[in-house]
């Protein structure tokens, strides 16, 4: 990958490069994020020699969430997850911190699309309110 590629193209390449359930899962979550917030901005952060593809990040007046892939799960970390309502209990990781919360999605796990999109919308509303 060259340094001139758009963030969306870098995320496309990351998804394609995974070539397994993790890529499919990240693609599905990405689509839900875009459905929930058509104005979302995709970026890629923390690119380095050990991780040249970097970490996909979705932003709207600040970071909404990041999408990291590991061998046994895909992790969506919400920058201000601790401040978000989660009535469906999607957050299942990073629950001890005062700021972030995460959703670890393991192979074969179902994600409640409506609850996930509500979480994205709540993150957008929080960021917009903070910027107001």
C-alpha positions in Angstrom: 0.0 0.0 0.0 1.2 3.4 -0.8 0.9 6.5 1.4 -1.4 8.2 -1.1 -4.3 5.8 -0.8 -7.5 7.1 0.6 -8.5 5.9 4.1 -11.5 4.1 2.6 -9.3 2.3 0.1 -6.9 1.3 2.9 -9.8 -0.1 4.9 -11.0 -2.0 1.8 -7.5 -3.5 1.4 -7.4 -4.5 5.0 -10.7 -6.3 4.8 -9.7 -8.0 1.6 -6.3 -8.9 3.1 -7.9 -10.7 6.0 -9.6 -13.1 3.7 -11.6 -14.8 6.4 -14.5 -14.4 8.8 -12.7 -11.4 10.4 -12.8 -9.5 7.1 -16.5 -10.3 6.6 -17.3 -9.2 10.1 -15.4 -6.0 9.8 -17.1 -5.3 6.5 -20.5 -6.0 8.0 -19.8 -3.7 11.0 -18.5 -1.0 8.6 -21.7 -1.1 6.6 -23.8 -0.8 9.7 -21.7 2.3 10.8 -22.3 3.9 7.4 -26.0 3.1 7.6 -26.3 4.6 11.0 -24.3 7.7 10.1 -24.1 8.6 6.4 -21.8 11.5 7.3 -19.2 9.3 9.0 -15.6 9.9 8.0 -13.3 7.0 7.6 -9.7 7.4 8.7 -6.8 5.0 9.3 -4.5 5.7 12.3 -1.5 4.2 14.0 0.2 2.9 10.8 3.7 1.6 11.6 6.1 -1.1 10.3 4.6 -3.7 12.5 1.1 -2.8 11.4 1.4 -1.1 7.9 -2.4 -1.3 7.3 -3.1 0.7 10.5 -6.4 0.7 12.4 -9.6 1.7 10.7 -11.3 4.6 12.6 -14.7 6.0 12.1 -15.2 9.7 13.0 -17.9 12.3 13.3 -16.7 15.5 15.0 -14.2 13.2 16.8 -13.6 9.4 17.0 -16.7 7.3 17.2 -14.9 3.9 17.2 -12.0 1.9 16.0 -12.0 -1.5 14.3 -9.2 -3.8 15.3 -8.7 -7.4 14.2 -7.2 -10.1 16.2 -6.8 -13.9 15.6 -10.0 -14.8 17.5 -12.2 -11.6 17.4 -12.9 -8.3 15.8 -12.8 -5.4 18.4 -14.8 -2.2 18.0 -13.7 0.2 20.6 -15.9 3.3 21.3 -13.8 6.3 22.3 -16.5 7.5 24.8 -18.4 4.2 25.2 -18.7 4.6 29.0 -20.9 7.6 28.4 -23.2 5.9 26.0 -26.5 4.1 26.8 -26.2 0.4 26.0 -29.6 -1.1 26.8 -29.0 -4.2 24.7 -25.7 -4.9 26.4 -23.5 -4.9 23.3 -20.4 -3.8 25.2 -18.6 -6.9 26.4 -15.0 -5.7 26.7 -13.0 -2.8 28.3 -15.7 -2.5 30.8 -13.4 -1.4 33.7 -12.3 2.0 32.3 -13.9 5.3 32.8 -14.0 6.3 29.2 -13.8 3.6 26.5 -16.0 0.5 26.0 -15.6 -2.2 23.4 -17.5 -4.9 21.6 -15.5 -8.1 20.9 -17.1 -10.1 18.0 -16.0 -13.7 17.8 -16.4 -15.9 14.8 -20.1 -16.9 14.3 -21.4 -14.3 16.8 -24.5 -12.4 15.8 -24.6 -8.6 16.2 -28.0 -6.9 16.8 -27.9 -4.5 13.9 -30.5 -2.1 15.3 -28.8 -1.9 18.7 -25.4 -1.4 17.1 -26.7 1.4 14.9 -28.4 3.0 17.9 -25.0 2.9 19.7 -23.3 4.6 16.7 -26.0 7.3 16.6 -25.6 7.8 20.3 -21.8 8.2 19.8 -22.4 10.8 17.1 -24.8 12.7 19.3 -22.3 12.7 22.1 -19.5 14.0 19.8 -21.8 16.7 18.3 -22.9 17.8 21.8 -19.3 18.0 23.0 -18.4 20.2 20.0 -21.4 22.5 20.5 
